[in-house]
Amino acid sequence: MLAGKKFAAFLFDMDGTLLNSTAAAERVWSAWATRHGLDVATFLPTMHGRRAIETVRRLALPGVDPQREAEQITRDEIADVAGIQALAGAAAFLHSLPPKRWAIVTSSPRELALRRIEAAGIPVPATLVTAEDVAHGKPAPDCFRLGAERLDFDASDCLVFEDATPGIQAGEAAGATVLVVTATHQHPMATAHATIFDYDGLRAVTDAQGRIGVEQTQAAAAS
């Protein structure tokens, strides 16, 4: 999958990468788009992977305050976590990692991130980078660079797990190696990066120097 490469640390996006919150997020954003007269089917594919404030700001809707709208959207998302689930194998995969060698780097605000992590039943990382921590969200590289810095590594020595185009672009811009997670994709994504569907059948391998890689289990390889 990654030709035996090992990394100083792993940086995980959250939504669509470790957990599936698509239905919950789209319920909230569909209601918001309807209130503002947007075509929901056209709009929804554009809101994944970015901070809410940047999604609203890009629309440039007359008389709409992006900060206020983003804050209300966040409150609505915190209130609606029905159906949020971890991707297959994600919790076990995270539990197998050295705590100081991985971080979650998400476009969600911190309160929402913690709410969804709890709902999905995945471990809370020692290092969590959220929307409030950077001035420029994905596709800017700031978040992944910050995540690597907080782990005391360089982003170029990290493996980024991502599912959405803005996050993939952010990982690339940060100089990291990118692994694309496709479990929540509704349509095939053309990418030059290595891909996985979910974490079922995968394991993390840590060497004597603490560097970590990703391998298929023997059972998964045999199948």
C-alpha positions in Angstrom: 0.0 0.0 0.0 2.7 2.5 1.0 5.7 0.3 -0.1 6.8 -0.3 3.5 7.2 3.4 4.3 7.3 4.5 7.9 6.5 7.9 9.4 7.2 9.9 12.5 3.4 10.4 13.1 -0.1 10.0 11.7 -2.4 13.0 11.2 -6.1 12.1 10.8 -8.9 14.1 9.5 -12.1 13.3 11.4 -15.4 13.4 9.4 -15.4 10.9 6.6 -12.0 9.6 7.6 -12.4 8.2 11.1 -16.1 8.4 11.5 -19.2 8.8 9.3 -21.1 11.9 10.1 -22.4 12.5 6.6 -26.1 12.0 7.3 -26.1 14.2 10.4 -24.1 17.0 8.7 -26.3 16.9 5.6 -29.4 17.2 7.7 -28.2 20.4 9.3 -26.8 21.9 6.2 -29.8 20.9 4.1 -32.1 22.8 6.5 -29.7 25.8 6.4 -29.5 25.8 2.6 -33.3 25.6 2.3 -33.7 28.6 4.6 -31.4 30.6 2.4 -33.0 29.6 -0.9 -30.1 27.4 -2.2 -30.5 24.4 -4.4 -29.7 21.7 -1.8 -28.6 19.0 -4.2 -26.1 21.3 -5.8 -24.9 22.8 -2.6 -24.3 19.8 -0.4 -21.2 18.4 -2.2 -19.4 21.7 -1.7 -19.7 21.8 2.1 -17.6 18.7 3.0 -14.1 19.1 4.3 -14.1 22.9 5.0 -14.8 25.0 8.1 -18.4 26.2 8.2 -17.4 29.8 8.2 -15.4 29.4 5.0 -18.3 27.4 3.3 -20.7 30.3 4.1 -18.2 33.0 3.2 -17.6 31.5 -0.2 -21.3 31.8 -1.1 -21.2 35.6 -0.5 -25.0 35.7 0.3 -26.4 39.2 0.6 -27.1 40.3 4.2 -25.6 37.0 5.7 -23.0 37.2 8.5 -20.7 34.2 8.0 -19.5 34.2 11.6 -23.0 34.2 13.0 -24.3 31.6 10.6 -21.3 29.3 11.2 -21.9 29.5 15.0 -25.6 28.6 14.6 -24.7 25.7 12.2 -22.2 24.4 14.8 -24.9 24.5 17.6 -27.3 22.6 15.3 -24.6 20.0 14.5 -23.7 19.5 18.2 -27.4 18.9 18.8 -27.7 16.3 16.0 -25.3 13.3 16.3 -27.9 10.6 15.4 -26.4 7.9 13.3 -22.7 8.9 13.7 -20.5 5.8 13.6 -16.8 5.0 13.5 -15.5 3.6 10.3 -14.9 -0.1 10.5 -11.7 -0.9 12.4 -11.0 2.8 13.2 -11.2 2.6 17.0 -8.9 -0.4 17.3 -6.4 1.1 14.8 -6.2 4.4 16.9 -5.9 2.4 20.1 -2.9 0.6 18.7 -1.0 3.8 18.0 1.6 5.4 20.4 -0.4 8.3 22.0 2.3 10.9 21.2 2.5 9.8 17.5 -1.0 10.7 16.3 -3.4 13.6 16.1 -6.8 14.5 14.8 -6.8 17.5 12.5 -10.4 18.6 11.7 -12.3 21.5 10.2 -14.9 21.1 12.9 -14.9 23.4 16.0 -13.5 21.7 19.1 -16.9 21.3 20.9 -18.4 19.6 17.8 -15.3 17.4 17.3 -15.4 16.1 20.9 -19.2 15.5 20.6 -18.8 13.5 17.4 -15.7 11.6 18.8 -17.8 10.6 21.8 -20.8 9.6 19.6 -18.6 7.4 17.4 -16.8 5.8 20.3 -13.3 6.4 19.1 -10.5 7.5 21.5 -9.9 11.2 22.2 -6.4 12.1 21.0 -3.8 13.8 23.2 -3.4 16.2 20.3 -6.5 17.7 18.7 -6.3 20.5 16.1 -9.7 22.1 15.4 -11.3 25.0 13.4 -10.4 27.6 16.1 -6.7 26.8 16.0 -5.9 28.2 12.6 -6.6 31.4 10.7 -7.0 29.6 7.4 -8.7 26.2 7.1 -8.3 23.5 4.6 -7.2 23.5 1.7 -4.6 25.7 3.4 -1.8 23.6 4.9 -1.9 25.4 8.3 -3.8 22.8 10.2 -1.6 19.8 9.3 1.5 21.8 9.9 0.2 22.8 13.3 -0.7 19.2 14.1 2.8 18.0 13.2 4.3 20.8 15.2 2.4 19.9 18.3 3.7 16.4 18.0 7.2 17.8 17.6 7.6 16.6 14.1 7.7 18.1 10.6 4.6 17.6 8.4 6.9 16.2 5.7 7.6 13.2 8.0 3.9 12.5 8.6 1.2 10.5 7.0 -2.1 12.3 6.5 -5.4 10.3 6.4 -8.0 12.2 4.5 -11.2 11.7 2.5 -12.2 15.1 1.0 -10.5 17.2 -1.7 -9.8 20.3 0.5 -8.1 18.1 3.1 -6.1 16.2 0.5 -5.0 19.5 -0.9 -4.0 20.7 2.6 -2.0 17.6 3.2 -0.2 18.0 -0.1 0.5 21.6 0.5 1.9 20.7 4.0 4.4 18.4 2.3 2.9 15.3 4.0 2.3 11.9 2.4 -1.5 11.4 1.9 -3.5 8.3 2.3 -7.1 8.6 1.0 -10.0 7.0 2.9 -12.9 6.2 0.6 -15.6 4.6 2.8 -17.9 7.6 2.7 -17.4 8.5 -1.0 -20.6 8.5 -3.0 -18.6 8.6 -6.3 -15.2 7.3 -7.2 -12.4 9.8 -6.7 -9.5 9.9 -9.1 -6.3 10.3 -7.0 -2.6 9.6 -7.4 -2.4 8.8 -3.6 -2.7 5.4 -2.0 -6.2 4.6 -0.9 -7.9 2.4 1.7 -11.7 1.8 2.1 -11.6 1.7 6.0 -9.4 0.3 8.7 -10.7 -3.2 8.8 -7.9 -5.6 8.1 -5.2 -2.9 8.7 -2.7 -2.7 11.5 -0.2 -0.1 12.6 3.4 -1.3 12.9 5.9 0.6 15.1 9.6 0.0 14.9 12.3 0.3 17.6 12.8 4.0 16.7 9.0 4.7 17.2 8.4 5.2 13.5 5.0 3.8 12.3 3.7 2.2 9.1 0.5 0.7 7.9 0.2 -3.0 6.9 -2.6 -5.4 5.9 -3.2 -8.2 8.4 -2.5 -11.7 7.0 -6.2 -12.5 6.9 -6.9 -9.3 4.9 -4.1 -10.0 2.5 -5.2 -13.6 2.0 -8.8 -12.5 1.2 
